[in-house]
Amino acid sequence: MTQRGRLYGCPVEFALDALGGKWKTVILARIKEKPMRYSELRRLIPSLSDKMLTQRLADLVEIGFVTLETSPDGKGRYALTGRGRDLATALQALYDWGSVHGRAEGVRFRTDIDAAA
């Protein structure tokens, strides 16, 4: 996670440090669609362990990208904060780039499998 007052070489370096690797961006991309319960995230990201999901969600809450809110049914849901919503355009750009270039490389995506089911 980022440290207050730290000197970065450029804004991209700071942004990548704040996002902290693969799993935070994947979680943010899922929550960008709608607020989700822990169990929904767990189901949508099966290759992520419970421990790692719990840690990354805590990191995202601490950074201020995500908040844990109580839904009308009394269950907790993770939702983007204003700061997290500011990432929506960048996350969509990464999604679009990955979709186009991944398919060109012949990779498959879980979303393709889920849509076919």
N, C-alpha and C positions, 0 to 999 in steps of 0.2 A: 504494500500500500504506500501511498505517497506520504512524504513528510513535509510538514509546513516549513516554509522557508528554504527548502532544498533548491539548488540551482540545477536547472535542466538545460540541455543544449538547444532544444526547440520545443514548441508546443506539442508536436507529435510524440516526442519522448514522454512528456507529461501525460498525455492522453493514454498511451499504451501502459504506462506505469499505473495509472488510476484503474484501468480495466483489468490489469493483472493477469493476462493469459487467456487461454481458451475458454474455460468454464464460465467465467463471469459474463463474457459476451454472449455465450450460448444461452445462459439463464436470462439475461436481459432481453435477448431476441424473443424468447418465449413469453416473457411477462409483457413485452411491448404489445402483444396481441390483445391481452386482457389480464386483469388481476387473476392470480392462480393460487390455489392451495398447495401446500408442500407435496401432497400425494399426487396432484396433477403434474407438477414439475418432475417428480420422481418417475412417473409413467412416461412422460415425453422425452426424458433424457436417461434411458436405461443404462447407458455405459458409465454414468456418473454414480459413484458410491454414495450411500446415505451420509457418511461422514464428510465427504467432500462437498456435497450439496449443502449440508448444514453449515459448514465453514464458509463457503462462498456466499451463501445468503446472508450470513452474519456480516461478512466483509462489505457486501453491497449495501446493507442497512447502515453500517458504520460510516461508509463513504458518503452516504446520502443519495444514492441512486434509486434505492428501493425502500419502501416502508411496509411494515406488517400492520395491516388494518383488519378490523373485525367487521365481517360482513353481516347483513341482516339475519342470517341463520346462525350467528354466533361463532362461526368458524373463522379462523385467521386466513387471510389471503395476502399474498405479496403483490404489491402494485408499484409502478414507477412513480417516483416523485417528479417534481418539475425538472429537477436536474437530470433525472433519468430519461424523461421524455425528450430533453434536448438532444439525447443520443439517437433518437428514433431514425432520423435521416441517415446518419452514418451507419447505423446497424442495417438499415434497408439497403444501402449502397453495398455493404459487404455481402449481404444475402444475395443481391442481384448478381454481383460479380462472381460469387462462388457458384451460383446456379449456372450461369453461362459457361464459365471456364471449367467448372467441374464436369459438366456434361460433355464438353469438348474433349476432355481427358478420359471420358468413358466411366466416370464414377457414378455410383448410385446414391440416392438419398432416402433416408427413412420416410420423409414426407411423401415420396413417390409411392412407396410400399403402402403407407397408410391410406392414400387416396385411392389406390386400386382395390383395397379390401372392401 
